[in-house]
Amino acid sequence: MRDPNYVFPEDAVPRWVQRYTERSAARHDRFVSFTDGWLPGLRNRRGRRALAVTVLIFLDVTLIAAVASFWSTPWAAIPFGVGLAVSITALMTLRVVTGSVADAPAAVLDEI
């Protein structure tokens, strides 16, 4: 689908950009259809908020551990690794739960 807010006319866009846009939209549709039934208990406002708070808390843990590693023993690597692993896992889960809307190409958004 053509984005009506796109500033360039259709014939000015190179063909490789059009193909990339089409493949990107198809890849996003495949991801959403593949993960459609995953984690039904988190697909509400409370679940998304809990995941977002988890990401923020463990990113704070990671930041505090990184700063603490300048002055303390190598034991700061343990909370750093745990915070990093949990925050990345929570981010990936949040992407599945939200349907990856934040990084969806314009062709698959229903606002157009």
N, C-alpha and C positions, 0 to 999 in steps of 0.2 A: 504494500500500500504506500502510496506517495504521501509524504509529509507536506501538508499545505503551508507550513511555516518555513519550509526550506527555501533559502534565498536564491539558489541557482535554478535556472530553468532545466527541464528534463534533458534536453539535448546537450547541455554544457557539462553534465556529470559524466566522467569517464565510465566506460563499461565495467572496468574492474571494481570501481566503487559500488556500482549497482549490484554486481555479483556478490561482493563482500556483504552488502546490506541484506541481500536475500539469504545468503548462507547463515549470517548471524541470526536472522529471524527464525530460520528453520532450526538452528541449534538451540535457541532459547525455547522454542515450542517443544522440541524433543525432551529437553531437560524438565520442563514443567509437566509434560504428560508422563514422564518416567517417575517423577517424585510426587505425583498428584495425591496418592493415598497415604503417604508417609506421615507419621506423627500427627494423627488427628486430634489428640488431646492438647497440642500446642498451637493449633491453628485458630486461636481466638486472641482477644486483646490481652487477657491475663497471661497466656503462654508466651506471646511475643514480648510483653513487658518483662517477664521473668528472664527470658533469654537476653534481652538488652541489658538488664541490670547485671546479669552474670558476666557479660562481656565487659562492662564498665568496671566491675569490682576486680576481676582478674587482670584487666589491663593496669589498674592501679597497683595491684600486687606486683605485677611485672616491673612497673616503673619504680616502685619503692625498692624492690630487690636489686634492680640495676644501679640505683643510686647507692644503696647500702653496700654493694660489692666494691665500691671505691675504698671504703674504710674498714670493712670487716673481713673475716676469713672467707675462704672459698665456699662456705656453707650458704652464701647468698645465691649460689647457682641453683640450689634445689627449689626455693620458691619462685625463682625466675623461670625455670623450666616448667614447673607445674602451672604457673600463671599463664605462660605462653601457650602451653598445650591446651589448657581448658578454654582460653579465650579464642583460640583458632577453631576448636571444636564447636564452641557456642556460635561463632560467626558462620560456620558452615551450616549448622543446624538452623540458624536464623534465616539464611539464604533459602533453605528448603521450605521452611515454614511460611515465609512471605511470598513464595513463588518467584523469587528473584526479580521483583518488580523494579528495584533500584537500578539495576544494570540492564534492563530490558531495552532492546532496540526500538526505535520509534515505530517500526512497521508492525509490531505486535501489541502496542498499547492501544487501548480502546478509546482513548480521548480524541483520537484523530478521526 
